[in-house]
Amino acid sequence: MPADLTNIRNIGIMAHIDAGKTTTTERMLFYTGIIHRMGEVHDGNAVMDWMEQERERGITITSAVTTCFWKNKQINIIDTPGHVDFTAEVERSLRILDGAIGIFCGVGGVEPQSETVWHQADRYKIPRIAYINKLDRSGADFEHVVEMIQKRLTPKACPVQIPIGREDSFRGIIDLITMKACYFDQATLGVNFEIKDIPTEYQTKANQQREILLENISDYNDELMETYLNGGNVTPALMIKTIRKATIHAQFVPIYCGSSLRNIGVQPLLDGICDFLPSPQDVPPTIGYSRNSEDPIEIYPDTDAKFSALAFKVQIDKYVGKLIYIRVYSGSLKRSASVLNQRNNQKERISRILQMHSNKKKDIFELKAGDIAAIVGPKNIQTSDTITSEDYNVLLADITFPDSVISIAIEPRTKADQDNLSNALKKLEEEDPTFRVSQNKDTGQTLISGMGELHLEVIVDRLYREFNVQANIGNPMVAYKETILDTVLGEGEFIREMGGKGHYAVVKVRLSPLELDQLPAGKKIIFKNRLSHDIIPEIFWDVIRISALNSCLDGPLINSPVERLKIELIDGKYNEVDSSETSFSIATSLAVNQALRAAKAVIMEPVMLVKVITPDEHMGDIIGDLNSKRAKIDAIRLYLNKQEIVAEVPMSELFGYATRLRSISQGRAVHTMEFLKHEKVPANIQEKILKKIRGY
């Protein structure tokens, strides 16, 4: 009989930088008994921020996984970064989670990165709880943050709690479900708390807010609606049942409140996780695909089914080697078992299974559907790979990561550092899907690319600290892409004798340009085989596809990757004796390269979504400056008592923008930026780029 998975919660903590994600997670671990002393981000001793760079900077850089238990529920928590440069950590976490907590600062409210991560979760239809934190701070305003959440993120959000007091006088919460007040004992760090009647001065407000809550949830339960409309007493149990149903179907977002730093409100938040967020059995089945067809396969979290899991993170550990974090979707996995990597069709053996607590590890014997853990042993598993039992033919959807937007040249300081640098970069590239290493064919320089200057700064710091590599770093450069504007044909043939053996292959391809909205989500190139197996046998199709895609890694203009095109295999020839995979790989590469050279190529530049928050008096100067940077202003809207300017700006115009903005606004404006898309550059801009890169 399949195991009961209703007691498992796989959740993520997501928010803007400095909203209190890691502090809240530390409290959760303390109250659930996993740790016996709470670390603090500002003291540099938070358990979940285990990297030296995280503790020094006071920010989360890499997502950390841990497991705790609350009221007979197993809660697997992923604490994600808030800085936009590390958005890949959020993306890969959301892909494998069943629920999430969005944390908002009681003063800042819905900050720019809050919107970004919230909409990332929207794409995956993840049920969420909102938690308004830092209500003890000067300027905190619970009602205003609720209004911001409802206007900017979702109108389906509604408080299930309200605060008692505000700013310095914030001392407890009122639960609108049980209609009781809760006060937390600071002498015991909030471990002890008292449930009391609602203070007289809050009775009217609590009754009003409960009415609003009941109105919001009554549509999701006929029994509750009937009781409410007839003036009957709606029980807490019926409210919890209704809110759970609505939350799981992403039709409602309960809003909690507290101050994690002052140990107020975290235990009720843990209750909310257990009461309202889904178990693996509450969410729709995961969709997979057969390797040989595009027909969807529904994968249910059944422990008796065949094993399937997604590798969502790779981490190089100096003690155990390669750690592969996986989410199990079906079946079970035991230590020493063999699995199949569906990407390369290779078998791998699992030597250890580890339950992770940040960077600490506990050996366990078995994983089952719904579990998140790390495995040790496989050498060739990468992020986004599907691993299954050997007799299960299924591919899970890939994790889509944003493109890198900035590059720097890097070289070893000494000859002794050469091999160490190469090995270190390879390991870091394996860990981080948004970090790229490439060679400039014209200069021979090694280029490293990432999501922003902070991202690459952390990479270089890790090279020095973790790998003991000294390197010289160049100035930041934009990471361009290329595409084509014309439909063209290309033909490649490889017919020759080498080493006494004949080689024969002829390949003809057609390349066509595509717009971004013509591509499936996560795809940059579409490959279509228009041939039957009597023209080129099926055993060569896969190598032709791989060679065609690899040939697009170096474009004809500036050796940047070519994207947004369709490659069609339209003709070819083979010889029963002399044709081989090598022959067809070379012929395909020749055909695609010939077509790319014949096509009218164009450079694409990364465009960033920039959000600037400024006092009114500096708005005109800031908009004027953005317009001089080829910006497209998308919106100007009120943000607290300031103005928020939302604009699309080419990355090449944004180097040094933080300093420029401080100068314009006398240090009073702040900004965030995130990658939005690659866009074709105007002809005059392309000419400047070519001159700069080619050095003429």
N, C-alpha and C positions, 0 to 999 in steps of 0.2 A: 504493500500500500504506500503511495507517495507520502513523503514527510509533509507535516503542516508547516508552512512558511509564513503564517500570518503574524508571527511574533518578530519578524525581521523588518527593520527600517533602514533603507539605504538613502542617506540624505547628504546634501552638500550645504555648506555655508558660503554665501556669496554676497558681495557688497562693494561699494566704492572704497578706495583706500582710506584707512583710519576711521571706519565706521564701527569697529569693535568686533570683527569676526573672530580673530584669534583669542581675544580676551573672553568672549562668550564661550568659545570652545573649551578654554581652560577651565571655566566654571563648570561646564557640563561634566568634564572629566573628574573634577573635584567632588561634585555632588553625587556622582555615580560610583565613587570609590576607586577609580582607576589610578588617580594620583592623590597624594596625601598632603601636598603643598602646592598652592596655586602659583604659577609663574606669571610674570607681568611682561608685556611687550616692552614697556618703557625701561624696565630693568634689564632687558636682554636675556631673560631666563624662561621664556614661555616654552612649554614642551613642544608645541606644534611648530614653532619657528626654530628648527634645529640647525639650519645652516648658519655658519659664521656671518655671512653677508646679511642674513635676515635679522640676526640679533644686533648687529651693528647699525643697520639702517632703520630698524623698527618696522619693517614691512615684510609681508609674506611674498616669497619668490616662487616657491614650488608647492604644489598641492600636497598636503600631508594626510595620510589615512590613519584612522584609529577606530577602535571598537569599544563600546561601553554598554552597560545594561541598566535599564530603568523600568521598574514595575513589570518584570518578566519579559521585557522586550529587548532584543539585541539591536543596538543602534550602530550601524557602520557610518562614520562621519568622515567627510572629506572637507577639509578647510582649504579654500581656494584663495589665490592672490586677488588683490583689489586693483593693482596697477595695470593699466592697459597693455604695457609691454609684455606682460605674462598672461595674456588672454588665452593662449593655447592651453594652459593649465585648467582654466575654467571650461573651455570647450570640451576637452577630453573627459572632464569630470561629469559634466552635464549629460554627456552621451550615455553614461552607464548608470546614472542615478534614477531612483524612483520618485524622489521628492527633494525639496530644497527649502532653505530658510533665507529670505532676503532681509538683510540687516540694514537699517537706516539710522543715521545720526539724528538725534532729536533736535539738533540745531541746524545742520546742513540739509536735512531732508533728502529728497530725491536728487542726488548729485549725478553728474554726467556718467560716471562709470556704473552707477546704480542702474541707469536706463539701459546701458549696454548689456550688462549681465542678465537683466530681467528679460530683455528681448531675445537673448541667446536661449534662455530657458523657455520662452514662448515657442521657439522653433521646435523644441523637443516635446512640447505640451506637458511640461513637468508640473505637477501639483505643488503649490507653495504656501508657506506661512510667512507673514511679514512680522518683523520684530523691530520696534522703534526703541533704540538704545540711547544711552547718555542723556536721559531726561533730568539728571541732576545738574547738568551744566547750565551756565548762564546763557540765556537766550533760547533755551529749549522750549519747544511749543508743539505738544502732542497733536492738537487739533489741526494745526497748519500742515504738519507732516502727513497726517491722514488725508487731508485734502489734496496734497501734492501727489500722493500715491494714487488716489482715485482719478485725478485729472491726467496724470502723465503716464501711468502704468496700466491700471485697470479699474474700471468702475465697479468691479465685482468685489473689491476689498472692503471690509467692514470690521471695526474693532470688536473683539470679544472680551477686552479688558480696557479699563481707563485708569489713569494714574491718580494717586492721592497726593496732592501737593504738586509744586513745580519748582524747577531749579533747585536751590539749596534746601527747600522745604519738602522735596520729593521724598516720601517715606514708605510708600506701599502701593498696592494695586487693588482695584475692585474687579472681581470676576463677574461678568455680565450673564454668565450661564448659571452659576450657583447663587448669584447675588450676595456674595460675601466679600469682606475686605481681608487682605492678606498683608501682614507686616513681617519684615525680616529682621532677625536679631543680628546686629553688627558684631556683637561680642563673639559670636560663634561663626563669623564670616558668612552669615546667611544660612547656615545649616539648619538652625532652628527658626521656625516661623510660626506666627499665630494667625489663626482664622477667627475673625471677629465679625460682628454686625457692621453694616455700612454706616459710617459717621452720618449724623443727622444732616449736616450741611451738604452732603453728597447724595442724599436720597433722591431728590428730584432729578438731578443730572443722570444718575445711574438708571432710574426708571425710563427716562427719555431715550438713553442710549440702548437700553434693552429692547424698547419698542422698535427702534431703527433696525437692530439686529434681527428681531423676529420678522419684520417686514422683508428684509433681504433674503432670509432663508426659507420663508414659508412656501415659496414656489417649488421647493425641492422635496416636499413631503406632504402628501394629502392629509394625513392624520394631524400633523402639526398645524397646517393651514386651517383645518376645520376647528380645532381646539382654540386657535388664536382668534379666528373670526367670531367665534361664539363666546369670547371672553373667558374661556376656561384657563386653568393653570397649566402652562407648558412646562413639563418636567425637564430638569437638566439632562436626564438620560435621552429623552426624545430630541433635545437640541443637539446633543453631541452626535447622535446617530445621523441627524439631518446634515449637520455641518461636515461630518466626515464624508458622506455621500457626495455632497456638492464640491468639496475640496478635491477629492480624488478624481472627479470628472473635470477638474480645472474650471469650475463654474463659480467658485467662491474662494476668497483669500482671507483667512482669519488674521486679524492684526493684534499682536501682543505688544506689551510695553515693559520697560524696565531700565535698570542701570547695571550692566554686568560688572563694571569696575567696583561699584558699591554693593555688589552681591544682592541686588533686588530684581526679582522676576525670572530668574533662570530656571528654577524648578517647575513653575507653571509652564514655561516654554517646553521643557522636557515632556510634561504631561501632554501638551499640544502636539508634539511630534508623535507620541504614541496614539493619541486619540484621533488625529485628523490626517496624518500623512500615510500614504499607502504602503502596504507590504508588497513583495514581488508578485503575489497572487491577485492583488487588486488592480494592477495596471494591465493594459491590453497586451496580448502576446507580442513578443519581438518578431520582427519580419526578417527572414533570411531568404537566400536565393540559392538555387542549385548552380553548381559550377558550369553545367551544360545547358542551362536555360534561364530565362528571365522570369519564370513563374515564381511568385512569392510562396514562401513556406512559413507557416505560423509556428513559432517556437514557444511552448508553454513552460512555465517554471515547475516542471515535474521532475522529481528526484529519480524516478524510475525510467525516465526517457534516456535517449542517447546523449552523451556529453557534448555540450557546446559552450564556448566562452569567448570573450573578446579581450585581447590584450590592449589595455588603454594607456599604459605607461611603462617605460623602460628606465631603470635607474642602475647606474654602475656603482656598486658598493665595494669599498676597499677590503672588506672582510669576506664576503660571500661571492663576490663577482657580480654577475648580471642578475638583477632582480626584475621580474616581469609581473606587473600588477594586472590581475585579470578580474573580470566580472563573469560569474558563471550564470548562464541563462537556462540551461537544462542539464539533467543528469547529475552525476557526481564524479569526483576526481580523487583518487587515492595516491598517496606517496608511492613512488617507484613505478607508476603507470606510464604507458606510452601514449602519446597524443599525435594527431596529425595537424600540421600547419597547412591550412587550405591555400595560402598564398603560393607556396612553392612545392606543395605536395610532399614535404619531407616529414619523416617521423622524428619525434623528439621524446626524450625520457625525462620525467619529473623526478629530481633527486630529493627535493625538499619542498614543503608547503609551509609558508610563514604567515601568521596573523600579525599585521603590522600595528604598531602603536608609535606614530611619528617615525623616528629612525630606529626604534627598538623593535625586536623581533621575537616571536614565540612560535616554536615548531608545533604544527598540528598535523594530524594524520590524514584528514579527509576534508574536501570541500563539497558542498551541495548547491543545487540551484538557488540563486539569490545571494550567494556569498561573494564577498570582495576580499581578496587576499593576494599575496605575492607567491610566485613559484620560482624555483632555482633549478637549473639544469640545462634547459634549452639554450642553444647557442645562436640560432638563426631566426628567432621570433622578434618581430619589430612592432612598434606602436601601430594599432589598427588591424593587426592580424587576427584572423579567426582560427581558433584551435578547437579540435573536435576529437571524439573517439575515432578510431581508424576506419570504422565502417559507416561513418556519417558524412554524407556529401551535402554540406550547407555552407554558404558564405554569409556572414553578417554584414550589415551596411558599414562602410568605412566611416572613420571620424574625419570630418572636414576641418582643415586648419587654414587660417588666413595666410596670405603670402607675406614673405619678408619684404621690408620696404627700405632698408638702409644697409649699406655695406661698408666695411673698412678693410684695407690691406693689412696683412699681418705677416711678419717674418721672424724667424728665430734670431736671437741676439748672437748666439755662437753656433758653431757647427755641431757641437755636442747636443744642442737643443733641437736640431732638425728632426730627428726621428721621434723624439719625445713629443714635439709639437704636433706632428702628423698623427701619432697614435691618440693623443689627448683630444684633438679636434674630431677624430673619428668617433670617439666615445661620447663626446658632448653632442655630436650630431645625431647619434643613435638615441640619446635621451630626449632631445628636444626637437619636435617636428617642425618648429618654426625657425630653427637655426640651420643655416646652409653653409657648406664649404665648397668653393669652386676655384678654378684656375682661370686667370685672364690669359687668353691664348696669345695676345699681342705682347704683353709685358712679362708673362710668366709668374706674376704675383699670385699669392694665395689670398683669396677674398673670403671673409666671413660675413654672413648676412643675417639680420634679425629684425625684430619688430620695433626697435627704437634704440636710442643712444643708451638708455639705462640697461636694456637687455644685453647689448654687446659689452657694456662696462662690467656687468656681472660675469659674463662669459670669460672676459680677459682676467678678471680677479680670480675666478675659479682655476684658470690655467696656472696661475702663479701659486695659489694655495694648495690645491688638491693634486696637481700634477707636477709641481715644482719646475714649471717651464717659464723661462724669461723670453719675452717677445717684444719687438718694436711694432707700434701701431700707427697706421696712417690716419688721414683725415676722413671723416664720414662722407660717404657717397650714396647717391640714390640707387636703389636696386630696380633697374628698368626691366621691362619685358618687351617682346616683339610680337607682332601679328602680321597677317597679310591682308591685302585689299582685293586681290584678284583670284579667280579660279584658274588653276594651272595644272598641267600634266607633267609627270616626271617618269623617266624610264631608266632602270639600272640593270646592267647585266654583269655577271661574274662568270666568265667562261675562260678557263685557263688550266694548265697542268702545273702542279706544284708537288715536288718531292715524289715524282712518279705516279701521282694520283690526280685524276681529273676532277674539275669542279665546274658545275653547270647550274646557273639559275638566272632567270629573267623575271623582273618584277616591274609592273606598270601601275602607277598610283595617280589619283586625282586629289588635289588639295583645294579646299573651298573655305573662304572666311566665314566665321560665325559671330553673331553678337552675343553678349553675355547672357541675355534672356533666352537664347536658343540652346544653351547648354544645360544639361541636368545638374542638379545641386551637387557641388563638390567636384564636377568634371571640368577640365580645362581643354581637353582635346577629345573628339569623338573619332573612333576608328571603326570602319565598316568594311566587312569582307563581302564583295559582290561576286565572288567566284564559286564555282562548284568544285567538288573534290577531283573531278576528272581533268581539270585544267592545272591546278596545283593540289597535290594530296593534302589531306587534313592534318597530317603529322607536322607540316611546315607552317600552318596558319599561326600558331602561337608565337613562334620565333619571328615571323614577319611582323606581327602586331607589336611585339616588344621592341624590335629594331626600329620600327617606324616612330614609336613614341620616344625612344632614346635619341633619335636623330633630331628631335625638336628641342633638345636641351641647349643647343648652340645655334642662335639665329644668324642670318646672313649680314645683319647690320653691325651689331656690337657684341656678338657672341652671347646674348642673353637668351633665356628660354623663350620659345615661340608657343603662344597659346591662342585660344579662341579660333580653332580651325577644325575642319573635318577632313580626315584622311580616308580615302576609299581605295581599296585594292581592286583594280578593275580588269587586270589581265596579267598574264605571266606564262612562263614555260618551265618545264622541268625535264630531267633525264633520269630514267629509272636506275641507271648505273652511277652517274656522277653527281647527281643532286644530293645536297646535304643541308643540315641546319646552318652550318657556317656559310655555305654558298648563298642561301637565301637571306641570311642576316646581312651580309655584305651588299648584295644586290639591292635589298630594300633601303639600306642606308644611302646608297648611291642615288636611288630614285628619288627619295624624299629630299635629299640635299640639292639635287638638280632642280626640283620643283620650287624649293624655297628661294634659290638664287634667281629663278625666272619670275617669281611673283613680285608684286610691288609691296615691299615690306614697310612697316611703319613701327616706330617706337611707341610703347605704352608706358606711362609714368604712374607711380602710385599716388592716389589722391586720398587725403586724410579728412576725416570728419572732425572739425575743430569746434570746440565749445568754449566761449570766453564769457566769464561772469564779471561784470564791471559796474561801478557806480555810474549813474546817468551822465555825469559831466564829462566822462571820458569816452562815451560811446561813439560820438562822431569821429574822433581821431582814430579809434580802433577800427571802425568800419572803413575809413579812408585807407588805413594801412593795409587792411586785408584786401581791399580792391586792387591795390598796387601789387599784390602778390597773386594775381589771377584768381582770386577767390570768387566763389559763387555763394552768395548769402542765401541760406535756406529759410531762416526764421529769426525773428527777434521777439523774445518773450520775457515776461516778468519772472524773476527768480528772487523770492523773498522780497527785500526792498531794493534789489538791484535789477540789472538787465542781463539776459543771457543771449548771446549772439551765436547762432549755429551756422557754420559755413563749411563748404567743401574747398579745400586748398591743396594744390600740388605739393608733395613732400619736398621737392627741390627748393621751394620758397620758404621752408619753415626752419632751416638750420639757424640756430641762434634766436629763435622767436621768443623764448622765455625772457631773455635779456631785453629784447626789443619791447615786449609788452610791459615789462616792469618800468622801462624808461617812459613810455607813452602815458602810463596810468599812475605814475609816481608810486609804483609798488602796490596799488590797490586792486588790480585786476588779476584773476587767476584763469588758467586755461587747462583743458585736457585735449588730447588728440588720439584718434584711433584710425586704423586702416579701414578704408571704405571700399575702394575698388581701384583697378587699373584703368586708365583712360588714354585713348590715342592723343598724342601731342600734336599741336598745330605745326604746320610745315616750317615756320620760322623758328620755332622752339626746337624742332628736330634738328635743324641745321646747326644750331648752337651746341646741342648735345653731341652731335657727331664730331664737331670741331674740337670740343673739349676732350672727348674720349680718345679720338684718334691723334690729337696733338698737333693739329694744323690750323 
